[in-house]
Amino acid sequence: GWASRSPTAIEAWARMAEELEFDDLAGELWMVDPSVWRNQIIEQKGEDGGNASFDMQAAMLEQRDEWFNARIAPMVRLKRDASMFSTVRHGLNVRKTTVGLGDSSLSEC
């Protein structure tokens, strides 16, 4: 990862993920190394991309988007879904208790 090199904007997100105890997300963020993407782009297209219209920034943004969609978005969705399920389950338990159906828990769901 890039932790031993100059920090990037991703570092703030990695630290926040650690603080929230999203260890799998934090681990993925600490492992990403945008300089590897740059080197891969240069290897594939050459230093100037093979023509004058090559745009390294656009290529890097495309690489970032592919990485985010493949590695980060699925983890975020899983955390969101788990949180939503927990919130709904808690709400159902509160409602069940409020309407006098007992204090049984839906935790088995």
C-alpha positions, -999 to +999 in steps of 0.1 A: +000+000+000+009+037+000+011+041+038+049+043+037+049+069+009+034+104+007-002+104+020-030+109-005-066+120-001-075+083+005-056+084+039-084+105+055-110+079+044-089+050+056-085+066+091-122+073+093-130+037+083-106+026+111-123+049+137-157+034+127-142-001+130-148-009+094-117-030+093-122-046+059-128-012+043-099+004+060-076-024+049-086-020+013-081+017+015-046+013+031-037-012+004-045+009-027-016+025-044-025+050-072+012+051-083+008+015-094-022+026-116+000+054-131+028+029-139+003+005-155-012+032-176+023+043-188+032+006-196-001+002-216+000+035-234+035+048-232+046+080-215+026+102-239-002+077-244+009+071-280-005+104-291-008+140-282-044+137-269-035+113-241-047+125-208-031+109-178-056+125-154-086+111-173-069+076-173-062+078-136-098+088-129-111+059-149-088+036-130-100+050-097-136+046-107-130+009-117-113+002-084-140+019-064-168+001-081-151-033-079-136-031-044-151-003-022-188+000-033-196-036-025-182-033+010-201+000+016-233-017+004-228-046+028-223-022+057-253-002+047-275-032+043-264-047+077-271-013+094-305-010+078-315-045+088-304-038+124-324-006+125-355-022+111-352-052+135-349-028+164-379-008+152-400-040+149-390-050+184-400-016+198-433-016+180-440-052+191-434-043+227-454-011+224-485-028+211-484-053+239-472-084+221-445-091+246-409-083+247-397-112+225-368-103+202-366-107+165-328-112+168-332-147+154-340-132+120 
